[in-house]
Amino acid sequence: MSIFFRYVFIQAACALLLILGSLGGIVWIALALKQLNVVTAQGQNALLLLTMTTLALPNLLAVIAPFALLIAVIHTLSRLNTDSELIVITASGATWWTVAKPLISLALIVTVVVSFVNHVGMPWSMRLLRTYIIEVRTDLLTQVIQPGRFSTPERGLTFHIRARTVNGELVGLILNDTRNSKESQAYLAERGRIVKHNGNASLIMTNGHILRRQEGDRPSDIIVFDRYVVDLDRFEKKKPDGKVDFEPRERYLFELLNPDPESAQFKARPGQFRTELHDRFSNSLYPLAFVLIALASVGQAQSTRKSLNERMIVGFVAAASCRLTGLALNNLVAVDPLFVPIMYLLPISAMIVSLFMIRRNARPRVGRSRLLVIHDSAIDWISARVNRYRKLND
């Protein structure tokens, strides 16, 4: 490992950590502001807010990390150009690989990290986040519901109580569930109590009735009960055996490769499983593609700052357009599997084009260009005519 390799690698790695930390902090603040009602309206502590927002970060890290690497590499190459270090390296006879090797090594490290996050870190964090969401929801029902106020722990689910006794019993309970567009249910009970057993939460209601309305012209059903139990855990997507039917993003790699054919999630959205699987693999190609794009745009020594700035902008726009196109392909892959190869061809094509441009820019130019030859010939012709005119006058 040469001194120049260590120098460029450390410069790019430090810039990457700084930029990744900054972008991650901005995303974390946005998530915290979005979930601020967990503390203000749902009576939870700040530690729970910090935990939930942190667990949501790996979901976005796979998208943020390649862009952070792109900005770090462009910054490093721009700094080498500004300090004339690239000019010195090029004049000493070094090839483009001398500059590319430390940056590509950093890209491979980012690729490994992104792959680990995609296949292990993100599913683990999303599952743990689901657990905290369930805890918040049950705590909302037992602690935060205030008499005379309507509480909505999730969209389409509304609670209301008239009073709460000293022992925690709910008096005058109303539960309205309209999450299912085809069927809505309203529970009215004189009394209710939240009971937790073996990690499961249930709402036991006494002396009430159920108003069930279905779409269409069918009449509503009214069911009178003395005692009725509602499993609060059924608000989460579970199979009949009690197991959680995880979303595609919450599943590990082997669960995406071999999904349960009886899974309601898989039956409803098979295309989403396909998209999630291939997006995890293709996303790992973008760090290397971004580094090669940066090398193709600002990897050669530039004589003017204006030319360098223009190349930086072109390189960033090209890389961003490539990634945004890849994200747009996710919707097409969910509809038609024929678009799956394009998810891989897009970053691979960017690598091939970037390598071609790097080799083309690094190749020494032998002789003069045709425009330069025409320019010199025109100057010689004009000079000859001027000299001849002067001799005639003399």
C-alpha positions as CSV (number, residue, x, y, z in Angstrom):
1,M,0.0,0.0,0.0
2,S,1.7,3.2,-1.2
3,I,1.7,6.5,0.5
4,F,-0.5,8.0,-2.1
5,F,-3.0,5.2,-1.8
6,R,-3.3,5.7,2.0
7,Y,-3.5,9.5,1.5
8,V,-6.4,9.4,-1.0
9,F,-8.2,6.6,0.8
10,I,-8.1,8.4,4.2
11,Q,-9.2,11.7,2.5
12,A,-12.1,10.0,0.8
13,A,-13.1,7.9,3.9
14,C,-13.1,10.9,6.2
15,A,-15.2,12.8,3.8
16,L,-17.6,9.9,3.4
17,L,-18.1,9.5,7.2
18,L,-18.7,13.3,7.5
19,I,-21.2,13.4,4.7
20,L,-22.9,10.2,5.7
21,G,-23.2,11.5,9.2
22,S,-24.7,14.8,8.0
23,L,-27.2,13.2,5.7
24,G,-28.1,10.6,8.3
25,G,-28.6,13.4,10.9
26,I,-30.9,15.3,8.5
27,V,-33.0,12.1,7.8
28,W,-33.1,11.3,11.6
29,I,-34.4,14.8,12.4
30,A,-37.1,14.5,9.7
31,L,-38.1,11.1,11.2
32,A,-38.1,12.5,14.7
33,L,-40.3,15.4,13.7
34,K,-42.7,13.0,12.0
35,Q,-42.9,10.8,15.0
36,L,-43.0,13.6,17.6
37,N,-46.6,12.9,18.4
38,V,-45.3,9.7,20.1
39,V,-44.1,11.9,22.9
40,T,-46.5,14.9,22.8
41,A,-49.8,13.1,22.1
42,Q,-49.3,9.5,23.0
43,G,-47.6,9.9,26.4
44,Q,-44.3,8.1,25.6
45,N,-40.9,9.1,26.7
46,A,-38.1,10.6,24.6
47,L,-36.0,7.4,24.8
48,L,-38.7,5.5,22.9
49,L,-38.8,8.3,20.3
50,L,-35.0,8.0,19.9
51,T,-35.2,4.2,19.6
52,M,-37.9,4.2,17.0
53,T,-36.4,6.9,14.8
54,T,-33.0,5.2,15.0
55,L,-34.5,1.8,14.0
56,A,-36.0,3.5,10.9
57,L,-32.6,4.7,9.7
58,P,-31.3,1.4,8.1
59,N,-34.3,1.5,5.8
60,L,-32.9,4.6,4.2
61,L,-29.2,3.9,4.7
62,A,-28.9,1.8,1.6
63,V,-30.1,4.8,-0.5
64,I,-28.1,7.4,1.3
65,A,-24.7,5.6,1.4
66,P,-24.1,5.6,-2.4
67,F,-24.9,9.3,-2.7
68,A,-22.7,10.1,0.3
69,L,-19.9,8.1,-1.4
70,L,-20.4,10.0,-4.7
71,I,-20.2,13.4,-3.0
72,A,-17.1,12.3,-1.0
73,V,-15.3,11.0,-4.1
74,I,-16.1,14.2,-6.1
75,H,-14.9,16.3,-3.2
76,T,-11.7,14.3,-2.9
77,L,-10.9,14.5,-6.6
78,S,-11.8,18.2,-6.7
79,R,-9.4,18.8,-3.9
80,L,-6.6,16.9,-5.6
81,N,-7.2,19.0,-8.7
82,T,-7.3,22.3,-6.9
83,D,-4.0,21.5,-5.0
84,S,-2.4,20.5,-8.4
85,E,-1.7,17.0,-6.9
86,L,-3.4,15.3,-9.9
87,I,-1.2,17.3,-12.3
88,V,1.9,16.2,-10.4
89,I,0.8,12.5,-10.3
90,T,0.0,12.6,-14.0
91,A,3.3,14.3,-14.9
92,S,5.2,11.7,-13.0
93,G,3.9,9.0,-15.4
94,A,1.3,7.4,-13.1
95,T,-1.8,5.8,-14.8
96,W,-5.4,6.5,-13.9
97,W,-5.4,3.3,-11.8
98,T,-3.1,5.0,-9.3
99,V,-5.9,7.4,-8.4
100,A,-8.8,5.0,-9.0
101,K,-7.4,2.2,-6.8
102,P,-8.0,3.7,-3.3
103,L,-11.4,5.1,-4.4
104,I,-12.6,1.7,-5.8
105,S,-11.4,0.0,-2.6
106,L,-13.5,2.4,-0.6
107,A,-16.5,1.7,-2.9
108,L,-16.1,-2.1,-2.3
109,I,-16.2,-1.5,1.4
110,V,-19.4,0.5,1.0
111,T,-20.8,-2.2,-1.2
112,V,-20.3,-4.8,1.6
113,V,-21.8,-2.5,4.2
114,V,-24.9,-1.8,2.0
115,S,-25.3,-5.5,1.2
116,F,-25.2,-6.3,5.0
117,V,-27.8,-3.6,5.7
118,N,-30.1,-4.7,2.9
119,H,-30.1,-8.4,3.8
120,V,-29.6,-8.4,7.6
121,G,-29.7,-4.9,9.2
122,M,-32.9,-3.5,7.6
123,P,-35.1,-6.6,8.2
124,W,-34.0,-6.9,11.8
125,S,-34.5,-3.2,12.5
126,M,-37.9,-3.1,10.8
127,R,-39.1,-6.1,12.8
128,L,-38.0,-4.6,16.0
129,L,-39.6,-1.3,15.0
130,R,-42.9,-3.2,14.5
131,T,-42.6,-4.5,18.1
132,Y,-42.2,-1.0,19.5
133,I,-45.2,0.2,17.4
134,I,-47.4,-2.6,18.9
135,E,-46.2,-1.6,22.4
136,V,-47.0,2.1,21.8
137,R,-50.4,1.1,20.5
138,T,-51.3,-1.0,23.6
139,D,-49.9,1.6,25.9
140,L,-52.0,4.2,24.1
141,L,-55.1,2.1,24.9
142,T,-54.2,1.6,28.6
143,Q,-52.7,4.9,29.5
144,V,-53.3,7.7,27.1
145,I,-57.0,7.5,26.2
146,Q,-58.5,10.5,28.0
147,P,-62.2,10.6,29.0
148,G,-64.3,12.6,26.6
149,R,-61.6,12.7,23.8
150,F,-61.4,10.7,20.6
151,S,-58.0,8.9,20.1
152,T,-56.8,7.4,16.8
153,P,-53.8,5.1,17.3
154,E,-53.9,4.3,13.6
155,R,-55.8,5.4,10.5
156,G,-59.3,4.1,10.5
157,L,-59.3,3.1,14.2
158,T,-60.9,5.4,16.7
159,F,-61.4,5.0,20.5
160,H,-63.6,7.1,22.9
161,I,-64.4,6.6,26.6
162,R,-66.7,8.5,28.9
163,A,-64.7,7.9,32.1
164,R,-62.0,5.8,33.6
165,T,-62.2,4.2,37.1
166,V,-59.4,4.1,39.6
167,N,-58.6,0.5,38.8
168,G,-58.2,1.3,35.1
169,E,-61.6,0.1,33.9
170,L,-63.0,2.0,30.9
171,V,-66.6,3.3,31.2
172,G,-68.8,4.2,28.2
173,L,-66.5,2.7,25.5
174,I,-66.8,3.3,21.8
175,L,-64.5,1.5,19.3
176,N,-64.9,2.3,15.6
177,D,-63.0,0.3,13.0
178,T,-63.2,1.5,9.4
179,R,-59.8,0.2,8.1
180,N,-61.6,-2.3,5.9
181,S,-63.2,-0.5,3.1
182,K,-65.7,-3.4,2.5
183,E,-66.8,-3.7,6.1
184,S,-66.8,-1.3,9.1
185,Q,-67.6,-2.2,12.7
186,A,-68.5,-0.1,15.6
187,Y,-68.3,-1.5,19.2
188,L,-70.3,0.1,22.0
189,A,-70.0,-1.2,25.6
190,E,-70.8,0.0,29.0
191,R,-67.5,-1.2,30.4
192,G,-64.2,-2.4,29.1
193,R,-60.8,-3.5,30.4
194,I,-57.4,-4.1,28.7
195,V,-55.8,-7.4,29.7
196,K,-52.3,-8.5,28.8
197,H,-51.2,-12.1,28.9
198,N,-48.1,-13.7,27.5
199,G,-47.3,-10.6,25.4
200,N,-50.8,-10.5,23.9
201,A,-53.3,-7.7,24.6
202,S,-57.0,-8.1,24.6
203,L,-60.0,-5.7,25.1
204,I,-62.7,-7.3,27.2
205,M,-66.1,-5.5,26.8
206,T,-69.3,-6.1,28.8
207,N,-72.9,-5.2,28.2
208,G,-72.9,-3.7,24.7
209,H,-73.5,-4.3,21.0
210,I,-71.8,-4.4,17.7
211,L,-73.0,-2.4,14.6
212,R,-71.6,-4.0,11.5
213,R,-72.0,-2.3,8.1
214,Q,-71.0,-3.8,4.8
215,E,-70.6,-2.1,1.4
216,G,-73.6,-2.2,-1.0
217,D,-77.2,-2.1,-0.2
218,R,-77.1,-4.8,2.5
219,P,-78.7,-3.8,5.8
220,S,-76.5,-3.3,8.8
221,D,-76.2,-6.1,11.4
222,I,-76.6,-5.4,15.1
223,I,-75.2,-7.9,17.6
224,V,-76.0,-7.7,21.3
225,F,-73.5,-9.2,23.8
226,D,-73.0,-9.6,27.5
227,R,-69.3,-10.1,27.2
228,Y,-67.1,-9.7,24.1
229,V,-63.3,-10.1,23.7
230,V,-61.4,-8.2,21.0
231,D,-57.8,-9.4,20.3
232,L,-55.8,-6.2,19.9
233,D,-53.0,-8.1,18.3
234,R,-55.2,-8.8,15.3
235,F,-54.7,-5.2,14.3
236,E,-51.4,-6.4,13.1
237,K,-51.2,-8.6,10.0
238,K,-51.0,-12.2,11.4
239,K,-51.6,-15.6,10.0
240,P,-54.3,-17.9,11.5
241,D,-51.5,-19.7,13.5
242,G,-50.6,-16.4,15.3
243,K,-47.4,-15.7,13.3
244,V,-46.9,-12.2,11.9
245,D,-47.3,-11.9,8.2
246,F,-44.3,-9.6,7.6
247,E,-44.1,-6.9,4.9
248,P,-41.6,-7.6,2.1
249,R,-39.1,-5.1,3.5
250,E,-39.3,-6.8,6.9
251,R,-38.3,-10.2,5.5
252,Y,-34.8,-11.7,5.4
253,L,-33.3,-13.0,2.1
254,F,-34.4,-16.6,2.5
255,E,-38.0,-15.5,3.2
256,L,-38.0,-13.5,-0.1
257,L,-36.5,-16.4,-2.1
258,N,-39.0,-18.9,-0.7
259,P,-42.1,-17.0,0.5
260,D,-44.9,-18.9,2.1
261,P,-47.5,-19.5,-0.6
262,E,-50.3,-19.2,2.0
263,S,-49.0,-15.7,3.1
264,A,-51.7,-13.1,2.6
265,Q,-49.0,-10.5,1.9
266,F,-47.5,-12.7,-0.9
267,K,-51.0,-13.4,-2.4
268,A,-51.9,-9.8,-2.4
269,R,-48.6,-8.4,-3.7
270,P,-46.3,-11.0,-5.3
271,G,-44.7,-8.3,-7.5
272,Q,-43.6,-6.4,-4.4
273,F,-41.7,-9.4,-3.2
274,R,-39.9,-9.7,-6.6
275,T,-39.1,-6.0,-6.5
276,E,-37.7,-6.1,-3.0
277,L,-35.5,-9.1,-3.8
278,H,-33.9,-7.7,-6.9
279,D,-33.6,-4.1,-5.5
280,R,-31.5,-5.4,-2.6
281,F,-29.0,-7.0,-5.0
282,S,-29.0,-4.3,-7.7
283,N,-28.6,-1.5,-5.1
284,S,-25.2,-2.9,-4.1
285,L,-23.9,-2.2,-7.6
286,Y,-24.4,1.6,-7.3
287,P,-21.4,2.5,-5.0
288,L,-18.9,1.1,-7.6
289,A,-20.9,2.7,-10.4
290,F,-20.9,6.1,-8.7
291,V,-17.1,6.0,-8.1
292,L,-16.5,5.2,-11.7
293,I,-18.8,8.0,-12.8
294,A,-16.9,10.5,-10.6
295,L,-13.6,9.3,-12.0
296,A,-14.8,9.7,-15.5
297,S,-16.0,13.2,-14.8
298,V,-13.3,14.7,-12.5
299,G,-10.6,12.0,-12.4
300,Q,-8.3,13.7,-14.8
301,A,-6.2,16.8,-14.2
302,Q,-8.0,20.1,-15.1
303,S,-6.3,23.3,-15.9
304,T,-9.1,25.7,-15.1
305,R,-11.6,25.8,-12.2
306,K,-14.5,26.5,-14.5
307,S,-13.9,23.3,-16.4
308,L,-13.6,21.4,-13.1
309,N,-16.9,22.8,-11.8
310,E,-18.7,21.9,-15.0
311,R,-17.5,18.3,-14.9
312,M,-18.5,18.0,-11.2
313,I,-22.0,19.1,-12.0
314,V,-22.2,16.8,-15.0
315,G,-20.9,13.8,-13.0
316,F,-23.3,14.4,-10.1
317,V,-26.3,14.8,-12.4
318,A,-25.4,11.7,-14.3
319,A,-25.1,9.6,-11.2
320,A,-28.3,11.0,-9.7
321,S,-30.2,10.3,-12.9
322,C,-28.9,6.8,-13.0
323,R,-30.1,6.1,-9.4
324,L,-33.5,7.8,-9.8
325,T,-34.1,5.7,-12.9
326,G,-33.3,2.6,-10.9
327,L,-35.8,3.6,-8.2
328,A,-38.4,4.2,-10.9
329,L,-37.8,0.7,-12.3
330,N,-39.0,-0.7,-9.0
331,N,-42.6,0.1,-10.0
332,L,-42.2,-1.5,-13.4
333,V,-40.7,-4.7,-11.9
334,A,-43.6,-5.0,-9.5
335,V,-45.9,-5.1,-12.6
336,D,-43.9,-7.1,-15.1
337,P,-40.9,-9.4,-14.4
338,L,-39.4,-8.6,-17.8
339,F,-38.0,-5.4,-16.4
340,V,-35.8,-7.3,-13.8
341,P,-32.7,-7.5,-16.1
342,I,-32.8,-3.7,-16.6
343,M,-32.4,-3.2,-12.8
344,Y,-28.9,-4.8,-13.1
345,L,-28.1,-3.5,-16.6
346,L,-28.5,0.1,-15.6
347,P,-25.6,0.3,-13.0
348,I,-23.5,-2.1,-15.1
349,S,-23.9,0.0,-18.2
350,A,-22.9,3.1,-16.2
351,M,-19.7,1.3,-15.1
352,I,-18.9,0.3,-18.7
353,V,-19.5,3.7,-20.1
354,S,-17.5,5.3,-17.3
355,L,-14.6,2.9,-17.9
356,F,-14.6,3.7,-21.6
357,M,-14.5,7.5,-20.9
358,I,-11.7,7.0,-18.3
359,R,-9.6,5.1,-20.8
360,R,-10.3,7.6,-23.5
361,N,-9.4,10.6,-21.4
362,A,-6.3,8.9,-20.0
363,R,-5.0,8.0,-23.5
364,P,-2.3,10.4,-24.6
365,R,-3.2,12.5,-27.6
366,V,-0.7,11.9,-30.5
367,G,-0.5,14.7,-33.0
368,R,-2.8,17.7,-33.5
369,S,-6.5,17.6,-34.0
370,R,-8.0,18.4,-37.4
371,L,-9.4,21.7,-36.1
372,L,-6.0,22.8,-34.9
373,V,-4.4,21.9,-38.3
374,I,-7.0,24.0,-40.1
375,H,-6.5,26.8,-37.7
376,D,-2.7,26.8,-38.2
377,S,-3.0,26.6,-42.0
378,A,-5.4,29.6,-42.0
379,I,-3.0,31.6,-39.9
380,D,0.0,30.7,-42.2
381,W,-2.1,31.7,-45.3
382,I,-3.0,35.0,-43.8
383,S,0.5,35.7,-42.7
384,A,1.9,34.9,-46.2
385,R,-0.6,37.3,-47.9
386,V,0.2,40.1,-45.4
387,N,4.0,39.7,-46.0
388,R,3.5,39.7,-49.8
389,Y,1.4,42.9,-49.6
390,R,4.1,44.6,-47.6
391,K,6.8,43.7,-50.1
392,L,4.7,45.1,-53.0
393,N,4.3,48.4,-51.2
394,D,8.0,48.6,-50.4
